[in-house]
Amino acid sequence: MRVLGIDPGSRFMGYGVVEERRGRLVHVGHGVIKVDPDAPLELRLKELHGALLTAVKLYKPQSVAVEGVFTFRNARSALILGHARGVALLAAAQAGLSVYEYPPARVKRAVGAGGAADKDAVARMVCTFLEVEVLERSDASDALAVAICHLNHGRSAVPVSGAKPSKTRRKSAQAQLADKLTPSYRRPEAR
């Protein structure tokens, strides 16, 4: 099982890919998508979206885990973070991947850092756990922590959509489109 973890942000969006191999969690890759903070929000979101789609194509995850929204004192900051989170959800949906959400405290506990731990403690635990060097930004270590959290809890997790995960193979994009078309346009065997 390979998971793409995402730490949403409108200026820096961290992503991390972790895979479970024979009961062991292995670091596959990570990065931080950096956008121009002075660019209009819509252009930053477009750039984040494109970069996330590239990461999905490159790493081919089987699911996506996103850090949940936490309480903000500034409503504008919460709204902007919500936009960035929406971009992450859209990129995952376009790739046909289920998305799972975990609260920040649960993510921290999943890597053994404690629910009230700071970003440095999470980064140290992630580096130790996955046997990687120090990461350049906490956005990447937070994203890796989200992926680890999903791999530790994923069997009991429910996707953000609330739908139960499907045990059947995903349909191709063409088959999904055919399902949405009116019956007169469907293949004869699908009627």
GROMACS elastic network, one bead per residue, 0.5 to 0.9 nm:
[ bonds ]
;  ai    aj funct       b0    kb
    1    18     6  0.84616   500
    1    19     6  0.55746   500
    1    20     6  0.53448   500
    1    21     6  0.74937   500
    1    61     6  0.78681   500
    1    62     6  0.65032   500
    1    63     6  0.83274   500
    1   151     6  0.79295   500
    2    17     6  0.69593   500
    2    18     6  0.58311   500
    2    20     6  0.64733   500
    2    21     6  0.89646   500
    2    28     6  0.86480   500
    2    59     6  0.85296   500
    2    60     6  0.78061   500
    2    62     6  0.54584   500
    2    63     6  0.69944   500
    2    64     6  0.88784   500
    2   147     6  0.86959   500
    2   151     6  0.84478   500
    3    16     6  0.81479   500
    3    17     6  0.56129   500
    3    18     6  0.55403   500
    3    19     6  0.62354   500
    3    20     6  0.86513   500
    3    60     6  0.87409   500
    3    61     6  0.51433   500
    3    62     6  0.59676   500
    3    63     6  0.51947   500
    3    64     6  0.56181   500
    3    65     6  0.69597   500
    3   147     6  0.56595   500
    3   148     6  0.82127   500
    3   150     6  0.75937   500
    3   151     6  0.74068   500
    4    15     6  0.67492   500
    4    16     6  0.57151   500
    4    18     6  0.67854   500
    4    19     6  0.88917   500
    4    30     6  0.89694   500
    4    55     6  0.87252   500
    4    56     6  0.77656   500
    4    59     6  0.80772   500
    4    60     6  0.85683   500
    4    61     6  0.57542   500
    4    62     6  0.79201   500
    4    63     6  0.64647   500
    4    65     6  0.62274   500
    4    66     6  0.84917   500
    4   143     6  0.80240   500
    4   144     6  0.80267   500
    4   146     6  0.84537   500
    4   147     6  0.59839   500
    5    14     6  0.81363   500
    5    15     6  0.55009   500
    5    16     6  0.50747   500
    5    17     6  0.61248   500
    5    18     6  0.78712   500
    5    63     6  0.87439   500
    5    64     6  0.58599   500
    5    66     6  0.58480   500
    5    67     6  0.79045   500
    5   142     6  0.83046   500
    5   144     6  0.57430   500
    5   145     6  0.74238   500
    5   146     6  0.51287   500
    5   148     6  0.79720   500
    5   149     6  0.89555   500
    5   150     6  0.82361   500
    6    13     6  0.72242   500
    6    14     6  0.57463   500
    6    16     6  0.66209   500
    6    17     6  0.89404   500
    6    64     6  0.74724   500
    6    65     6  0.62462   500
    6    67     6  0.65425   500
    6    85     6  0.88447   500
    6    88     6  0.75070   500
    6   139     6  0.85723   500
    6   140     6  0.83062   500
    6   142     6  0.78518   500
    6   144     6  0.77006   500
    6   146     6  0.68479   500
    6   147     6  0.76972   500
    7    12     6  0.87027   500
    7    13     6  0.58059   500
    7    15     6  0.62612   500
    7    16     6  0.86461   500
    7    65     6  0.89218   500
    7    66     6  0.62519   500
    7    67     6  0.56494   500
    7    68     6  0.86719   500
    7    85     6  0.84698   500
    7   139     6  0.60669   500
    7   140     6  0.74444   500
    7   141     6  0.88044   500
    7   142     6  0.60566   500
    7   144     6  0.85547   500
    7   146     6  0.75704   500
    8    12     6  0.76336   500
    8    13     6  0.50520   500
    8    14     6  0.66741   500
    8    15     6  0.84928   500
    8    66     6  0.73801   500
    8    67     6  0.71357   500
    8    68     6  0.87557   500
    8    81     6  0.68203   500
    8    82     6  0.84084   500
    8    84     6  0.58345   500
    8    85     6  0.53573   500
    8    86     6  0.89595   500
    8    87     6  0.87846   500
    8    88     6  0.72601   500
    8   139     6  0.83214   500
    8   143     6  0.84883   500
    9    12     6  0.51905   500
    9    14     6  0.76844   500
    9    80     6  0.82065   500
    9    81     6  0.56958   500
    9    82     6  0.86398   500
    9    83     6  0.87372   500
    9    84     6  0.56526   500
    9    85     6  0.72886   500
    9   139     6  0.85092   500
   10    13     6  0.67142   500
   10    34     6  0.87621   500
   10    35     6  0.78302   500
   10    37     6  0.81718   500
   10    41     6  0.78474   500
   10    44     6  0.68769   500
   10    45     6  0.69900   500
   10    48     6  0.78960   500
   10    80     6  0.67001   500
   10    81     6  0.61126   500
   10    82     6  0.89439   500
   10    83     6  0.76822   500
   10    84     6  0.53173   500
   10    85     6  0.85499   500
   11    33     6  0.79070   500
   11    34     6  0.59157   500
   11    35     6  0.52996   500
   11    36     6  0.68767   500
   11    37     6  0.57185   500
   11    44     6  0.73380   500
   11    48     6  0.87066   500
   11    84     6  0.89183   500
   12    32     6  0.62814   500
   12    33     6  0.55590   500
   12    35     6  0.66327   500
   12    48     6  0.87892   500
   12   139     6  0.70600   500
   13    31     6  0.84348   500
   13    32     6  0.55457   500
   13    33     6  0.50635   500
   13    34     6  0.67795   500
   13    35     6  0.87572   500
   13    48     6  0.74674   500
   13    84     6  0.82196   500
   13   139     6  0.63969   500
   13   140     6  0.79487   500
   13   143     6  0.86352   500
   14    30     6  0.76180   500
   14    31     6  0.59382   500
   14    33     6  0.62718   500
   14    34     6  0.87883   500
   14   137     6  0.83297   500
   14   138     6  0.79814   500
   14   141     6  0.76989   500
   14   142     6  0.71819   500
   14   143     6  0.54954   500
   14   144     6  0.84294   500
   15    29     6  0.84447   500
   15    30     6  0.55026   500
   15    31     6  0.54859   500
   15    32     6  0.62191   500
   15    33     6  0.79116   500
   15    52     6  0.83222   500
   15    55     6  0.83529   500
   15   139     6  0.74106   500
   15   140     6  0.55887   500
   15   141     6  0.82918   500
   15   142     6  0.81471   500
   15   144     6  0.68222   500
   15   147     6  0.89185   500
   16    27     6  0.81345   500
   16    28     6  0.78115   500
   16    29     6  0.58652   500
   16    31     6  0.64729   500
   16    32     6  0.87141   500
   16   140     6  0.61033   500
   16   141     6  0.74281   500
   16   142     6  0.82022   500
   16   143     6  0.50180   500
   16   145     6  0.80758   500
   16   146     6  0.81823   500
   16   147     6  0.68225   500
   17    26     6  0.87169   500
   17    27     6  0.64370   500
   17    28     6  0.52954   500
   17    29     6  0.51521   500
   17    30     6  0.59368   500
   17    59     6  0.73755   500
   17    61     6  0.75932   500
   17   143     6  0.81227   500
   17   144     6  0.64158   500
   17   147     6  0.66396   500
   17   148     6  0.89080   500
   18    25     6  0.65363   500
   18    26     6  0.55971   500
   18    28     6  0.53998   500
   18    29     6  0.72490   500
   18    30     6  0.87753   500
   18    61     6  0.88540   500
   18   130     6  0.86860   500
   18   144     6  0.68607   500
   18   147     6  0.60401   500
   18   148     6  0.67335   500
   18   151     6  0.82566   500
   19    24     6  0.81344   500
   19    25     6  0.56448   500
   19    26     6  0.52182   500
   19    27     6  0.65993   500
   19    28     6  0.66529   500
   19    61     6  0.86384   500
   19   147     6  0.85961   500
   19   148     6  0.86545   500
   19   151     6  0.80609   500
   20    23     6  0.60198   500
   20    24     6  0.54441   500
   20    26     6  0.61907   500
   20   151     6  0.72419   500
   21    24     6  0.51692   500
   21    25     6  0.62743   500
   21    26     6  0.69150   500
   22    25     6  0.83946   500
   25   129     6  0.83921   500
   25   130     6  0.70042   500
   25   148     6  0.75860   500
   25   151     6  0.80982   500
   26   130     6  0.61398   500
   26   131     6  0.85416   500
   27    30     6  0.81999   500
   27   130     6  0.57567   500
   27   131     6  0.79309   500
   27   132     6  0.76265   500
   27   144     6  0.82376   500
   28    59     6  0.80298   500
   29    59     6  0.79374   500
   29   144     6  0.88550   500
   30   140     6  0.61450   500
   30   141     6  0.82856   500
   30   143     6  0.80355   500
   30   144     6  0.73135   500
   31   136     6  0.88684   500
   31   137     6  0.88080   500
   31   139     6  0.82781   500
   31   140     6  0.56699   500
   31   143     6  0.88900   500
   32   136     6  0.87086   500
   32   137     6  0.75009   500
   32   139     6  0.65380   500
   32   140     6  0.58455   500
   33    47     6  0.86717   500
   33    48     6  0.67184   500
   33    51     6  0.69159   500
   33    52     6  0.82071   500
   34    37     6  0.86431   500
   34    47     6  0.89937   500
   34    48     6  0.81209   500
   35    38     6  0.87285   500
   35    39     6  0.79605   500
   35    43     6  0.89944   500
   35    44     6  0.59933   500
   35    45     6  0.88285   500
   35    47     6  0.70989   500
   35    48     6  0.74435   500
   36    39     6  0.54314   500
   36    40     6  0.87633   500
   36    44     6  0.69997   500
   37    40     6  0.80770   500
   37    41     6  0.84981   500
   37    44     6  0.77647   500
   38    41     6  0.85662   500
   39    42     6  0.82444   500
   39    43     6  0.64036   500
   39    44     6  0.63295   500
   40    43     6  0.54744   500
   40    44     6  0.64388   500
   40    45     6  0.88234   500
   41    44     6  0.50768   500
   41    45     6  0.61469   500
   41    46     6  0.85846   500
   41    80     6  0.82859   500
   42    45     6  0.51289   500
   42    46     6  0.61832   500
   42    47     6  0.86980   500
   43    47     6  0.61901   500
   43    48     6  0.85921   500
   44    47     6  0.51372   500
   44    48     6  0.61691   500
   44    49     6  0.85831   500
   44    84     6  0.89150   500
   45    48     6  0.50355   500
   45    49     6  0.60666   500
   45    50     6  0.86419   500
   45    83     6  0.75890   500
   45    84     6  0.64263   500
   45    87     6  0.66902   500
   46    49     6  0.50952   500
   46    50     6  0.62677   500
   46    51     6  0.86814   500
   46    87     6  0.81753   500
   47    50     6  0.52143   500
   47    51     6  0.62033   500
   47    52     6  0.85980   500
   48    51     6  0.52144   500
   48    52     6  0.61077   500
   48    53     6  0.86330   500
   48    84     6  0.77876   500
   48    87     6  0.72403   500
   48    88     6  0.81652   500
   49    52     6  0.51917   500
   49    53     6  0.62298   500
   49    54     6  0.86711   500
   49    84     6  0.87163   500
   49    87     6  0.57170   500
   49    88     6  0.69262   500
   49    90     6  0.79768   500
   49    91     6  0.62880   500
   50    53     6  0.51920   500
   50    54     6  0.63068   500
   50    55     6  0.87870   500
   50    91     6  0.82724   500
   51    54     6  0.50318   500
   51    55     6  0.62947   500
   51    56     6  0.87283   500
   52    56     6  0.61839   500
   52    57     6  0.86165   500
   52    87     6  0.86021   500
   52    88     6  0.71477   500
   52    91     6  0.64803   500
   52    92     6  0.84747   500
   53    56     6  0.50664   500
   53    57     6  0.62203   500
   53    58     6  0.85685   500
   53    91     6  0.58401   500
   53    92     6  0.79536   500
   53    94     6  0.84881   500
   53    95     6  0.78338   500
   54    57     6  0.51386   500
   54    58     6  0.60718   500
   54    59     6  0.86209   500
   55    58     6  0.50159   500
   55    59     6  0.59760   500
   55    60     6  0.79440   500
   56    59     6  0.54555   500
   56    60     6  0.53502   500
   56    61     6  0.64903   500
   56    91     6  0.81988   500
   56    92     6  0.78853   500
   56    95     6  0.74807   500
   57    60     6  0.54525   500
   57    61     6  0.84153   500
   57    95     6  0.84582   500
   58    61     6  0.88393   500
   60    63     6  0.89719   500
   61    64     6  0.71396   500
   61    97     6  0.80917   500
   62    97     6  0.65311   500
   62    98     6  0.79521   500
   63    92     6  0.80454   500
   63    96     6  0.89037   500
   63    97     6  0.52382   500
   63    98     6  0.52839   500
   63    99     6  0.62343   500
   63   100     6  0.78722   500
   64    88     6  0.89969   500
   64    89     6  0.86356   500
   64    92     6  0.67089   500
   64    97     6  0.66297   500
   64    98     6  0.62361   500
   64   100     6  0.62516   500
   64   101     6  0.86509   500
   64   147     6  0.77421   500
   64   150     6  0.85578   500
   65    98     6  0.84639   500
   65    99     6  0.56175   500
   65   101     6  0.56856   500
   65   102     6  0.74152   500
   65   143     6  0.85018   500
   65   146     6  0.61572   500
   65   147     6  0.59243   500
   65   149     6  0.83736   500
   65   150     6  0.63109   500
   65   159     6  0.89728   500
   66    85     6  0.79846   500
   66    88     6  0.79685   500
   66    89     6  0.83730   500
   66    99     6  0.71440   500
   66   100     6  0.61624   500
   66   102     6  0.65395   500
   66   103     6  0.88922   500
   66   143     6  0.77609   500
   66   146     6  0.64890   500
   66   147     6  0.80860   500
   67    70     6  0.88950   500
   67    85     6  0.88346   500
   67   100     6  0.85862   500
   67   101     6  0.57349   500
   67   102     6  0.52606   500
   67   103     6  0.60611   500
   67   104     6  0.61676   500
   67   107     6  0.76098   500
   67   142     6  0.82970   500
   67   143     6  0.76411   500
   67   146     6  0.61638   500
   68    85     6  0.86663   500
   68   101     6  0.54906   500
   68   102     6  0.52795   500
   68   104     6  0.63924   500
   69    72     6  0.87320   500
   69    78     6  0.80156   500
   69    81     6  0.80871   500
   69    82     6  0.77102   500
   69    85     6  0.85658   500
   69   102     6  0.88135   500
   69   103     6  0.70617   500
   69   104     6  0.78607   500
   70    78     6  0.84424   500
   70   103     6  0.73423   500
   70   104     6  0.71386   500
   71    74     6  0.89760   500
   71    78     6  0.78764   500
   72    75     6  0.65355   500
   72    76     6  0.89276   500
   72    77     6  0.71749   500
   72    78     6  0.59157   500
   73    77     6  0.82982   500
   73    78     6  0.82364   500
   74    77     6  0.54586   500
   74    78     6  0.65406   500
   74    79     6  0.88638   500
   75    78     6  0.50718   500
   75    79     6  0.61588   500
   75    80     6  0.87117   500
   76    79     6  0.50466   500
   76    80     6  0.62240   500
   76    81     6  0.85782   500
   77    80     6  0.51921   500
   77    81     6  0.61205   500
   77    82     6  0.84782   500
   78    81     6  0.51197   500
   78    82     6  0.60781   500
   78    83     6  0.87701   500
   79    83     6  0.64559   500
   79    84     6  0.89400   500
   80    83     6  0.50887   500
   80    84     6  0.65519   500
   80    85     6  0.86997   500
   81    84     6  0.50896   500
   81    85     6  0.61214   500
   81    86     6  0.85318   500
   82    86     6  0.60794   500
   82    87     6  0.87026   500
   83    87     6  0.64186   500
   83    88     6  0.88847   500
   84    87     6  0.50950   500
   84    88     6  0.65409   500
   84    89     6  0.88362   500
   85    88     6  0.51056   500
   85    89     6  0.63312   500
   85    90     6  0.86497   500
   86    89     6  0.50139   500
   86    90     6  0.60591   500
   86    91     6  0.86082   500
   87    90     6  0.50311   500
   87    91     6  0.61696   500
   87    92     6  0.86390   500
   88    91     6  0.52381   500
   88    92     6  0.63004   500
   88    93     6  0.86347   500
   89    92     6  0.52015   500
   89    93     6  0.61095   500
   89    94     6  0.86011   500
   89    99     6  0.69643   500
   90    93     6  0.50248   500
   90    94     6  0.60456   500
   90    95     6  0.85885   500
   91    94     6  0.51675   500
   91    95     6  0.63752   500
   91    96     6  0.87929   500
   91    97     6  0.87997   500
   92    95     6  0.51465   500
   92    96     6  0.63299   500
   92    97     6  0.52185   500
   92    98     6  0.70487   500
   92    99     6  0.68457   500
   93    97     6  0.56474   500
   93    98     6  0.71397   500
   93    99     6  0.79122   500
   94    97     6  0.76286   500
   96   170     6  0.76218   500
   96   171     6  0.88004   500
   96   172     6  0.89008   500
   96   173     6  0.83366   500
   97   170     6  0.89449   500
   98   159     6  0.60614   500
   98   160     6  0.78832   500
   98   161     6  0.82612   500
   98   165     6  0.73629   500
   99   158     6  0.86671   500
   99   159     6  0.52582   500
   99   160     6  0.56964   500
   99   161     6  0.76379   500
  100   150     6  0.75241   500
  100   154     6  0.82166   500
  100   157     6  0.70267   500
  100   158     6  0.66071   500
  100   160     6  0.52505   500
  100   161     6  0.84703   500
  101   146     6  0.86109   500
  101   150     6  0.84831   500
  101   157     6  0.86222   500
  101   158     6  0.84883   500
  101   159     6  0.71953   500
  101   160     6  0.60909   500
  102   105     6  0.83194   500
  102   106     6  0.64470   500
  102   107     6  0.64337   500
  102   146     6  0.72774   500
  102   149     6  0.77419   500
  102   150     6  0.78689   500
  103   106     6  0.54327   500
  103   107     6  0.64309   500
  103   108     6  0.89082   500
  104   107     6  0.50908   500
  104   108     6  0.62870   500
  104   109     6  0.87350   500
  104   115     6  0.75901   500
  104   146     6  0.84682   500
  105   108     6  0.51496   500
  105   109     6  0.62659   500
  105   110     6  0.86441   500
  105   114     6  0.73582   500
  105   116     6  0.66499   500
  105   117     6  0.83155   500
  106   109     6  0.50910   500
  106   110     6  0.61015   500
  106   111     6  0.89803   500
  106   114     6  0.84397   500
  106   115     6  0.64780   500
  106   149     6  0.75396   500
  107   110     6  0.50830   500
  107   111     6  0.68744   500
  107   112     6  0.89598   500
  107   113     6  0.87851   500
  107   114     6  0.89348   500
  107   115     6  0.78466   500
  107   142     6  0.82920   500
  107   145     6  0.61225   500
  107   146     6  0.56336   500
  107   147     6  0.87446   500
  107   148     6  0.79948   500
  107   149     6  0.54614   500
  107   150     6  0.84915   500
  108   111     6  0.56332   500
  108   112     6  0.64977   500
  108   113     6  0.52093   500
  108   114     6  0.55879   500
  108   115     6  0.53856   500
  108   116     6  0.77196   500
  108   117     6  0.68767   500
  108   118     6  0.88292   500
  108   121     6  0.88283   500
  108   122     6  0.63252   500
  108   142     6  0.85874   500
  108   145     6  0.71626   500
  108   146     6  0.84275   500
  108   149     6  0.82778   500
  109   113     6  0.54583   500
  109   115     6  0.54173   500
  109   116     6  0.88033   500
  109   117     6  0.87027   500
  109   149     6  0.83511   500
  110   113     6  0.75478   500
  110   114     6  0.82242   500
  110   145     6  0.74209   500
  110   146     6  0.83716   500
  110   148     6  0.69973   500
  110   149     6  0.51137   500
  110   150     6  0.87156   500
  110   152     6  0.71570   500
  110   153     6  0.86082   500
  111   114     6  0.80570   500
  111   122     6  0.70977   500
  111   125     6  0.61158   500
  111   126     6  0.64675   500
  111   129     6  0.74858   500
  111   145     6  0.64270   500
  111   148     6  0.71866   500
  111   149     6  0.72111   500
  112   115     6  0.87403   500
  112   122     6  0.80755   500
  112   125     6  0.68281   500
  112   126     6  0.89344   500
  113   116     6  0.80049   500
  113   117     6  0.57393   500
  113   118     6  0.83327   500
  113   121     6  0.60491   500
  113   122     6  0.56293   500
  113   124     6  0.86969   500
  113   125     6  0.65272   500
  114   117     6  0.53523   500
  114   118     6  0.89811   500
  114   121     6  0.88060   500
  114   122     6  0.86268   500
  115   118     6  0.89358   500
  117   120     6  0.80855   500
  117   121     6  0.60267   500
  117   122     6  0.68738   500
  118   121     6  0.54994   500
  118   122     6  0.65942   500
  118   123     6  0.88753   500
  119   122     6  0.51096   500
  119   123     6  0.61294   500
  119   124     6  0.86761   500
  119   138     6  0.62768   500
  119   139     6  0.88757   500
  119   141     6  0.83765   500
  119   142     6  0.75757   500
  120   123     6  0.50207   500
  120   124     6  0.61761   500
  120   125     6  0.86476   500
  120   138     6  0.72898   500
  121   124     6  0.51702   500
  121   125     6  0.62497   500
  121   126     6  0.86253   500
  122   125     6  0.52118   500
  122   126     6  0.61052   500
  122   127     6  0.85986   500
  122   138     6  0.82771   500
  122   141     6  0.70714   500
  122   142     6  0.70035   500
  122   145     6  0.74619   500
  123   126     6  0.51694   500
  123   127     6  0.61369   500
  123   128     6  0.85641   500
  123   134     6  0.77329   500
  123   135     6  0.74390   500
  123   137     6  0.87497   500
  123   138     6  0.63553   500
  123   140     6  0.85496   500
  123   141     6  0.51306   500
  123   142     6  0.70403   500
  123   145     6  0.82862   500
  124   127     6  0.52432   500
  124   128     6  0.61573   500
  124   129     6  0.84858   500
  124   134     6  0.76729   500
  124   141     6  0.85485   500
  125   128     6  0.50807   500
  125   129     6  0.58389   500
  125   130     6  0.84384   500
  125   145     6  0.87771   500
  126   129     6  0.50163   500
  126   130     6  0.59410   500
  126   131     6  0.79352   500
  126   132     6  0.79942   500
  126   141     6  0.63281   500
  126   142     6  0.82863   500
  126   144     6  0.70459   500
  126   145     6  0.62895   500
  126   148     6  0.86286   500
  127   130     6  0.54317   500
  127   131     6  0.54238   500
  127   133     6  0.61593   500
  127   134     6  0.63664   500
  127   135     6  0.76797   500
  127   141     6  0.77528   500
  128   131     6  0.50277   500
  128   132     6  0.68371   500
  128   133     6  0.84645   500
  129   132     6  0.80770   500
  132   135     6  0.79395   500
  134   137     6  0.88248   500
  135   138     6  0.70872   500
  135   139     6  0.89962   500
  135   140     6  0.68851   500
  135   141     6  0.66296   500
  136   139     6  0.86526   500
  136   140     6  0.76629   500
  136   141     6  0.87456   500
  137   140     6  0.58614   500
  137   141     6  0.70988   500
  137   142     6  0.89689   500
  138   141     6  0.50405   500
  138   142     6  0.58922   500
  138   143     6  0.84305   500
  139   142     6  0.51746   500
  139   143     6  0.62094   500
  139   144     6  0.87366   500
  140   143     6  0.51023   500
  140   144     6  0.62487   500
  140   145     6  0.85905   500
  141   144     6  0.50377   500
  141   145     6  0.60881   500
  141   146     6  0.86554   500
  142   146     6  0.62994   500
  142   147     6  0.88017   500
  143   146     6  0.50620   500
  143   147     6  0.64172   500
  143   148     6  0.87259   500
  144   147     6  0.50744   500
  144   148     6  0.62140   500
  144   149     6  0.85666   500
  145   148     6  0.50072   500
  145   149     6  0.60596   500
  145   150     6  0.86548   500
  146   150     6  0.63071   500
  146   151     6  0.87470   500
  147   150     6  0.51746   500
  147   151     6  0.63277   500
  147   152     6  0.86861   500
  148   151     6  0.51074   500
  148   152     6  0.61705   500
  148   153     6  0.86093   500
  149   152     6  0.51078   500
  149   153     6  0.60888   500
  149   154     6  0.77272   500
  150   153     6  0.50548   500
  150   155     6  0.83667   500
  150   157     6  0.77613   500
  151   154     6  0.52122   500
  151   155     6  0.78482   500
  152   155     6  0.79356   500
  153   156     6  0.59097   500
  153   157     6  0.62167   500
  154   158     6  0.80186   500
  155   158     6  0.86306   500
  157   164     6  0.87634   500
  157   165     6  0.87678   500
  158   161     6  0.79793   500
  158   162     6  0.59538   500
  158   163     6  0.68655   500
  158   164     6  0.60549   500
  158   165     6  0.71111   500
  159   162     6  0.53197   500
  159   163     6  0.61592   500
  159   164     6  0.68212   500
  159   165     6  0.69502   500
  160   163     6  0.77630   500
  161   164     6  0.85958   500
  162   165     6  0.89698   500
  163   166     6  0.85012   500
  165   168     6  0.89913   500
  166   169     6  0.76626   500
  166   170     6  0.80903   500
  167   170     6  0.88478   500
  168   171     6  0.88671   500
  171   174     6  0.79534   500
  171   175     6  0.58215   500
  171   176     6  0.61413   500
  172   175     6  0.51582   500
  172   176     6  0.62510   500
  172   177     6  0.86192   500
  173   176     6  0.50953   500
  173   177     6  0.61634   500
  173   178     6  0.85864   500
  174   177     6  0.50703   500
  174   178     6  0.61176   500
  174   179     6  0.86653   500
  175   179     6  0.62366   500
  175   180     6  0.88091   500
  176   179     6  0.51299   500
  176   180     6  0.65830   500
  177   180     6  0.51752   500
  177   181     6  0.64642   500
  178   181     6  0.52239   500
  178   182     6  0.81978   500
  178   183     6  0.88344   500
  178   185     6  0.76051   500
  178   186     6  0.58323   500
  178   187     6  0.77929   500
  178   190     6  0.88268   500
  179   182     6  0.79137   500
  179   183     6  0.84600   500
  179   186     6  0.73854   500
  179   190     6  0.84510   500
  180   183     6  0.88127   500
  180   186     6  0.89691   500
  181   184     6  0.79658   500
  181   185     6  0.61654   500
  181   186     6  0.66242   500
  182   185     6  0.57068   500
  182   186     6  0.68212   500
  183   186     6  0.51801   500
  183   187     6  0.83263   500
  183   188     6  0.89655   500
  183   190     6  0.83625   500
  183   191     6  0.64954   500
  184   187     6  0.83703   500
  184   188     6  0.88219   500
  184   191     6  0.85975   500
  185   188     6  0.86936   500
  186   189     6  0.81322   500
  186   190     6  0.62446   500
  186   191     6  0.68058   500
  187   190     6  0.53820   500
  187   191     6  0.70650   500
  188   191     6  0.57395   500
